[in-house]
């Protein structure tokens, strides 16, 4: 945890994470930025492990993102190295060399090709990456690998996070039970586009890489790509999904055989995404925004994100001010089709405005009572079509300024 940051009031406890066949973890303190805590994670995967990944669309990605994009078509993985404290972004050729150095060091200890080692980095942008510190702890990490160290792994990848994030589910494929578990980090610079922050999900199911990729790409839409903390898309967003095959389920020949697996995977992705919002820098309230009646699902999502990213809406929620006019403003600025005289707005299930005016007899008291809670619901109905969307965000408090105003000091 970042120094002196109180644990988010929206934090959820870390679940018990059973070992998953085919994956082992180790963490170490390399001193990349933090002192007195582990800041490097090594994961080792069994031979034959398949992999899928989605990454940031930020046009200034970090060297680890470029590395992973380049090796992902290989479809197999033997290792993962994650570090906290330095994002290895905007370091030019030196950043690329540092990424390769880390992958090569892990590959030597795991007995595989560097192109089977995936990388993720999080932290300060624009500072030289001291890859030699990762190399220095690699042999110790390899010697310490163990299957039950999910909790340590979740803590080692934290930056300004105030609590570790993890989720787990089970499902059946061909009558064989498989498990899916994941960890994530993220609290600021959160407005994902294709992926978000850093997340590592592992299953013991046997799933071909192409199928795994299709499942992950579809799964991030209603989860990671439907959250925002501050409207900023990170340079390092990475979500990786590994399938070790240790469960021994029969080969997947029909997508319908994966229906239960897909639901379990999507539940893990959803859990992790909401934990990121719950740990939004300075957050005190989780906000769910439901948009209906839009001309399309895509339009509904864009309108939802316009509301979620509005500083005026977010500060109104922080101040427990039932100012529905700010929601109307955010709908109008989204650039999506909207009709002032068809629009309806509700907070906490109470409709406040409808058909271009305040609802007759509107009583603000129950809305104010709802806004005093920690879970806030906003509903918007455009009255134009059947498009629906749901996004999540958090309030904007002085804590966000305090954390980011002193991030490098």
C-alpha positions as CSV (number, residue, x, y, z in Angstrom):
1,X,0.0,0.0,0.0
2,X,1.2,3.5,-0.8
3,X,2.6,5.3,2.3
4,X,0.1,7.0,4.6
5,X,-3.0,6.1,2.4
6,X,-5.9,5.0,4.5
7,X,-7.7,1.9,3.3
8,X,-10.7,2.8,1.1
9,X,-14.0,2.7,3.0
10,X,-15.4,0.8,0.0
11,X,-12.7,-2.0,0.4
12,X,-13.8,-5.6,0.2
13,X,-11.9,-8.4,2.0
14,X,-9.5,-10.6,0.1
15,X,-11.2,-14.0,-0.6
16,X,-9.5,-17.3,0.0
17,X,-7.8,-18.3,-3.2
18,X,-7.1,-22.0,-3.5
19,X,-4.1,-23.2,-5.4
20,X,-4.6,-23.7,-9.2
21,X,-2.8,-26.5,-10.9
22,X,-0.1,-25.4,-13.3
23,X,0.7,-22.0,-11.7
24,X,3.1,-21.0,-9.0
25,X,4.0,-17.5,-7.6
26,X,6.8,-15.8,-5.8
27,X,7.3,-12.1,-4.8
28,X,10.4,-10.1,-3.8
29,X,11.5,-6.7,-2.7
30,X,13.7,-5.3,-5.5
31,X,13.6,-1.7,-4.3
32,X,12.5,-0.4,-7.7
33,X,10.7,2.5,-6.0
34,X,9.2,1.3,-2.7
35,X,11.1,0.3,0.4
36,X,10.2,-2.3,2.9
37,X,7.7,-4.2,0.7
38,X,7.6,-6.7,-2.2
39,X,7.4,-5.0,-5.6
40,X,8.2,-7.8,-8.1
41,X,6.0,-10.8,-8.9
42,X,7.1,-13.9,-10.8
43,X,4.5,-16.4,-12.0
44,X,5.5,-19.7,-13.5
45,X,3.1,-21.7,-15.8
46,X,3.2,-25.3,-16.7
47,X,4.3,-26.2,-20.3
48,X,1.4,-26.0,-22.7
49,X,-0.3,-23.1,-20.9
50,X,-2.2,-21.0,-23.4
51,X,-2.6,-17.2,-23.1
52,X,-4.9,-14.3,-24.1
53,X,-4.4,-10.6,-23.6
54,X,-6.0,-7.2,-24.1
55,X,-4.1,-4.0,-23.8
56,X,-4.4,-0.2,-23.7
57,X,-5.2,1.8,-26.8
58,X,-3.3,4.7,-25.4
59,X,-1.0,5.9,-28.2
60,X,2.0,6.1,-25.8
61,X,2.1,2.6,-24.4
62,X,4.8,1.3,-22.1
63,X,7.5,-1.1,-23.3
64,X,6.0,-4.1,-21.5
65,X,2.7,-3.5,-23.4
66,X,4.6,-3.5,-26.7
67,X,6.5,-6.6,-25.7
68,X,3.3,-8.5,-24.8
69,X,1.6,-7.5,-28.0
70,X,4.5,-8.8,-30.0
71,X,4.7,-12.2,-28.4
72,X,0.9,-12.8,-27.8
73,X,0.4,-14.4,-31.3
74,X,2.6,-17.3,-30.1
75,X,-0.3,-18.3,-27.9
76,X,1.7,-20.0,-25.2
77,X,3.2,-18.8,-21.8
78,X,5.6,-20.1,-19.3
79,X,6.1,-17.0,-17.1
80,X,4.8,-13.6,-16.1
81,X,6.9,-10.8,-14.5
82,X,5.1,-7.8,-12.9
83,X,6.8,-4.9,-11.1
84,X,5.3,-2.0,-9.2
85,X,6.8,1.5,-8.9
86,X,8.0,2.1,-12.4
87,X,5.8,1.9,-15.5
88,X,8.7,1.7,-18.0
89,X,6.9,4.2,-20.2
90,X,8.5,6.8,-22.5
91,X,12.0,5.4,-22.0
92,X,12.8,4.9,-25.7
93,X,15.2,2.1,-26.7
94,X,16.4,1.8,-23.1
95,X,12.8,0.9,-22.0
96,X,12.6,-1.8,-24.7
97,X,16.0,-3.1,-23.6
98,X,14.9,-3.2,-20.0
99,X,11.8,-5.2,-20.9
100,X,13.8,-7.7,-22.9
101,X,16.4,-8.0,-20.0
102,X,13.6,-8.8,-17.6
103,X,12.1,-11.4,-19.9
104,X,15.4,-13.0,-20.6
105,X,16.3,-13.3,-16.9
106,X,12.9,-14.9,-16.1
107,X,13.3,-17.2,-19.1
108,X,16.7,-18.5,-17.9
109,X,15.3,-19.4,-14.5
110,X,12.2,-21.0,-16.0
111,X,13.9,-22.9,-18.8
112,X,11.9,-21.3,-21.6
113,X,12.2,-18.8,-24.4
114,X,12.0,-15.1,-23.5
115,X,9.0,-14.9,-25.9
116,X,7.1,-17.1,-23.5
117,X,7.5,-14.6,-20.7
118,X,4.9,-11.9,-20.4
119,X,5.5,-8.5,-18.7
120,X,3.6,-5.8,-16.9
121,X,4.8,-2.7,-15.2
122,X,3.0,0.0,-13.2
123,X,4.1,3.2,-11.5
124,X,5.8,6.4,-12.5
125,X,6.1,7.3,-16.2
126,X,9.3,8.6,-17.7
127,X,11.8,7.4,-15.2
128,X,14.5,5.0,-16.3
129,X,13.6,1.4,-15.5
130,X,16.2,-0.3,-13.3
131,X,15.8,-3.7,-14.8
132,X,19.0,-4.9,-13.2
133,X,17.2,-4.9,-9.8
134,X,14.6,-7.3,-11.3
135,X,17.4,-9.5,-12.6
136,X,19.1,-9.4,-9.2
137,X,16.1,-11.0,-7.5
138,X,15.1,-13.4,-10.2
139,X,17.0,-16.5,-9.0
140,X,15.6,-16.0,-5.5
141,X,12.1,-15.7,-7.0
142,X,12.5,-18.9,-9.0
143,X,13.7,-20.8,-5.9
144,X,10.7,-19.6,-3.9
145,X,7.9,-20.4,-6.3
146,X,4.8,-21.9,-4.6
147,X,1.2,-22.5,-5.8
148,X,-0.6,-20.9,-2.8
149,X,0.8,-17.4,-2.9
150,X,-2.1,-15.6,-4.5
151,X,-2.4,-13.1,-1.6
152,X,1.2,-12.1,-1.8
153,X,1.0,-11.7,-5.5
154,X,-2.0,-9.4,-5.2
155,X,-0.1,-7.2,-2.7
156,X,3.1,-7.0,-4.6
157,X,1.6,-5.3,-7.7
158,X,-0.1,-2.5,-5.7
159,X,0.9,1.2,-6.2
160,X,-1.6,3.7,-4.8
161,X,-4.0,0.8,-4.2
162,X,-5.2,0.7,-0.6
163,X,-6.3,-3.0,-0.6
164,X,-5.4,-6.1,-2.7
165,X,-8.0,-7.2,-5.2
166,X,-8.8,-10.8,-6.1
167,X,-11.7,-13.0,-7.2
168,X,-12.3,-16.7,-7.8
169,X,-15.1,-18.9,-9.3
170,X,-15.6,-22.5,-10.4
171,X,-17.3,-24.0,-13.5
172,X,-17.6,-27.2,-15.3
173,X,-16.4,-28.1,-18.8
174,X,-17.5,-31.5,-20.0
175,X,-18.3,-32.6,-16.5
176,X,-14.9,-31.6,-15.2
177,X,-14.7,-28.8,-12.5
178,X,-12.3,-26.0,-13.4
179,X,-11.3,-23.0,-11.4
180,X,-10.7,-19.4,-12.5
181,X,-9.0,-16.9,-10.2
182,X,-7.6,-13.4,-10.8
183,X,-5.9,-10.5,-9.2
184,X,-5.8,-6.8,-10.3
185,X,-4.3,-3.5,-9.4
186,X,-5.6,-0.1,-10.1
187,X,-6.9,3.0,-8.3
188,X,-6.1,6.0,-10.5
189,X,-5.5,6.8,-14.2
190,X,-8.6,4.6,-14.8
191,X,-10.6,5.0,-18.0
192,X,-10.0,1.8,-19.8
193,X,-10.1,1.4,-23.6
194,X,-9.8,-2.3,-24.5
195,X,-8.3,-3.3,-21.1
196,X,-7.5,-1.6,-17.8
197,X,-4.7,-1.2,-15.3
198,X,-3.1,-4.6,-14.6
199,X,-4.9,-7.9,-14.2
200,X,-3.8,-11.5,-14.2
201,X,-6.4,-14.2,-14.4
202,X,-5.5,-17.9,-14.3
203,X,-7.6,-21.0,-14.9
204,X,-6.7,-24.7,-14.8
205,X,-9.0,-25.3,-17.7
206,X,-7.7,-26.5,-21.1
207,X,-8.8,-23.9,-23.6
208,X,-7.2,-23.1,-27.0
209,X,-5.5,-19.7,-27.2
210,X,-7.8,-18.4,-30.0
211,X,-10.9,-19.4,-28.0
212,X,-9.4,-17.9,-24.8
213,X,-8.7,-14.6,-26.7
214,X,-12.3,-14.4,-27.9
215,X,-13.7,-15.0,-24.4
216,X,-11.4,-12.3,-22.9
217,X,-12.0,-9.7,-25.6
218,X,-15.8,-10.1,-25.2
219,X,-15.6,-10.2,-21.4
220,X,-13.8,-6.9,-20.9
221,X,-16.6,-5.0,-22.5
222,X,-19.1,-5.1,-19.7
223,X,-16.5,-5.2,-17.0
224,X,-13.1,-3.4,-17.3
225,X,-14.3,-1.3,-20.2
226,X,-17.3,-0.1,-18.3
227,X,-15.6,1.5,-15.4
228,X,-13.9,4.9,-14.9
229,X,-12.3,6.7,-12.0
230,X,-10.8,9.8,-13.6
231,X,-11.3,9.6,-17.4
232,X,-7.5,9.0,-17.9
233,X,-6.5,5.9,-20.0
234,X,-3.3,4.5,-18.7
235,X,-0.2,3.8,-20.8
236,X,0.1,0.4,-19.1
237,X,-3.3,-1.2,-19.2
238,X,-2.9,-5.0,-19.4
239,X,-5.3,-7.9,-18.8
240,X,-3.8,-11.3,-19.3
241,X,-5.6,-14.7,-19.1
242,X,-3.7,-17.9,-18.7
243,X,-5.1,-21.4,-19.1
244,X,-2.8,-24.1,-17.7
245,X,-4.9,-27.2,-18.7
246,X,-4.1,-28.9,-15.4
247,X,-7.8,-29.7,-14.8
248,X,-7.8,-32.2,-17.6
249,X,-11.1,-31.3,-19.1
250,X,-12.0,-32.8,-22.5
251,X,-11.0,-30.7,-25.6
252,X,-13.4,-27.9,-26.4
253,X,-15.0,-28.5,-29.8
254,X,-18.2,-26.4,-29.4
255,X,-18.4,-22.9,-28.0
256,X,-21.6,-24.0,-26.2
257,X,-19.5,-26.3,-24.1
258,X,-18.0,-23.2,-22.6
259,X,-21.2,-21.4,-21.5
260,X,-20.6,-22.1,-17.8
261,X,-16.9,-21.2,-18.1
262,X,-17.7,-18.0,-19.8
263,X,-20.2,-17.0,-17.1
264,X,-17.6,-17.7,-14.4
265,X,-14.9,-15.8,-16.2
266,X,-17.1,-12.8,-16.7
267,X,-18.0,-12.9,-13.0
268,X,-14.3,-12.7,-12.1
269,X,-13.7,-9.9,-14.5
270,X,-16.7,-8.0,-13.1
271,X,-15.6,-8.5,-9.5
272,X,-12.1,-7.2,-10.3
273,X,-13.3,-4.2,-12.3
274,X,-15.6,-3.1,-9.5
275,X,-12.9,-3.5,-6.9
276,X,-10.7,-1.1,-8.9
277,X,-13.5,1.5,-8.8
278,X,-14.0,0.9,-5.0
279,X,-10.3,1.7,-4.6
280,X,-10.5,4.8,-6.8
281,X,-8.1,7.4,-5.4
282,X,-9.9,9.2,-2.6
283,X,-13.2,7.4,-3.3
284,X,-15.9,7.2,-0.7
285,X,-18.9,6.2,-2.9
286,X,-19.4,3.7,-5.6
287,X,-21.7,5.0,-8.4
288,X,-23.7,2.7,-10.7
289,X,-25.1,4.5,-13.8
290,X,-27.8,2.8,-15.8
291,X,-28.8,4.2,-19.2
292,X,-31.9,3.0,-21.1
293,X,-33.9,4.2,-24.1
294,X,-30.9,5.2,-26.1
295,X,-30.7,4.7,-29.9
296,X,-28.2,1.9,-29.4
297,X,-26.2,0.0,-26.8
298,X,-23.1,1.8,-27.9
299,X,-24.8,5.2,-27.5
300,X,-26.0,4.2,-24.1
301,X,-22.5,3.3,-22.9
302,X,-21.1,6.6,-24.2
303,X,-23.8,8.6,-22.4
304,X,-23.1,6.6,-19.2
305,X,-19.4,7.3,-19.4
306,X,-20.1,11.0,-20.0
307,X,-22.0,11.1,-16.8
308,X,-19.4,9.0,-15.0
309,X,-16.5,11.2,-16.1
310,X,-18.2,14.5,-15.2
311,X,-16.3,16.2,-12.4
312,X,-19.5,18.1,-11.6
313,X,-21.6,14.9,-11.2
314,X,-18.8,13.2,-9.2
315,X,-18.3,16.1,-6.8
316,X,-22.1,16.5,-6.4
317,X,-22.2,12.8,-5.3
318,X,-19.2,13.4,-3.0
319,X,-21.0,16.3,-1.4
320,X,-24.3,14.3,-1.2
321,X,-26.0,17.0,-3.3
322,X,-29.1,15.8,-5.2
323,X,-28.2,18.1,-8.2
324,X,-29.9,16.2,-11.0
325,X,-29.2,19.2,-13.4
326,X,-25.6,18.1,-13.6
327,X,-26.7,14.7,-14.9
328,X,-28.8,16.4,-17.6
329,X,-25.8,18.5,-18.5
330,X,-23.6,15.4,-18.9
331,X,-26.2,13.6,-21.1
332,X,-26.3,16.7,-23.3
333,X,-22.6,17.0,-23.7
334,X,-22.0,13.4,-24.6
335,X,-22.6,14.1,-28.3
336,X,-25.0,11.2,-28.5
337,X,-28.7,11.5,-29.6
338,X,-30.8,13.0,-26.8
339,X,-34.1,14.8,-26.6
340,X,-34.5,17.2,-23.7
341,X,-38.3,16.8,-23.7
342,X,-38.1,13.0,-23.5
343,X,-35.3,12.6,-20.9
344,X,-35.9,11.2,-17.5
345,X,-33.5,11.1,-14.5
346,X,-33.7,9.1,-11.3
347,X,-31.4,8.8,-8.3
348,X,-31.8,6.0,-5.8
349,X,-34.9,4.8,-7.7
350,X,-36.7,8.1,-7.3
351,X,-37.6,9.8,-10.6
352,X,-36.7,13.4,-10.3
353,X,-37.2,14.8,-13.8
354,X,-39.2,13.5,-16.7
355,X,-40.3,14.8,-20.1
356,X,-38.2,17.9,-19.8
357,X,-39.4,19.1,-16.3
358,X,-39.3,18.2,-12.7
359,X,-41.6,15.4,-11.7
360,X,-44.8,16.8,-10.1
361,X,-44.8,16.4,-6.4
362,X,-41.1,15.5,-6.4
363,X,-39.8,15.0,-2.8
364,X,-36.0,15.3,-2.5
365,X,-35.8,13.8,1.0
366,X,-35.5,10.1,0.0
367,X,-32.9,11.1,-2.7
368,X,-30.8,12.9,-0.1
369,X,-31.1,9.9,2.2
370,X,-29.9,7.6,-0.6
371,X,-26.9,9.9,-1.4
372,X,-25.7,9.6,2.2
373,X,-25.0,6.0,1.6
374,X,-21.9,4.5,0.0
375,X,-23.6,2.9,-3.0
376,X,-25.2,5.4,-5.3
377,X,-27.5,4.5,-8.3
378,X,-28.3,6.9,-11.1
379,X,-30.8,6.0,-13.8
380,X,-31.3,7.8,-17.1
381,X,-34.0,7.0,-19.7
382,X,-33.5,8.8,-23.1
383,X,-36.9,7.7,-24.4
384,X,-35.5,7.3,-27.9
385,X,-35.0,3.5,-28.5
386,X,-34.0,0.2,-26.9
387,X,-30.3,0.8,-26.3
388,X,-29.1,0.1,-22.7
389,X,-25.8,0.4,-20.9
390,X,-24.3,0.2,-17.5
391,X,-21.1,1.8,-16.2
392,X,-19.5,2.3,-12.8
393,X,-17.5,5.1,-11.3
394,X,-16.7,6.7,-7.9
395,X,-17.1,10.2,-6.4
396,X,-14.4,12.8,-6.7
397,X,-13.0,14.1,-3.4
398,X,-10.1,16.1,-2.0
399,X,-8.3,12.8,-1.5
400,X,-7.8,12.5,-5.3
401,X,-6.0,15.8,-5.4
402,X,-3.9,15.0,-2.3
403,X,-2.8,11.6,-3.7
404,X,-2.0,12.9,-7.2
405,X,-0.5,16.2,-6.2
406,X,2.2,14.4,-4.4
407,X,2.5,11.2,-6.4
408,X,6.2,11.5,-7.2
409,X,7.3,13.1,-3.9
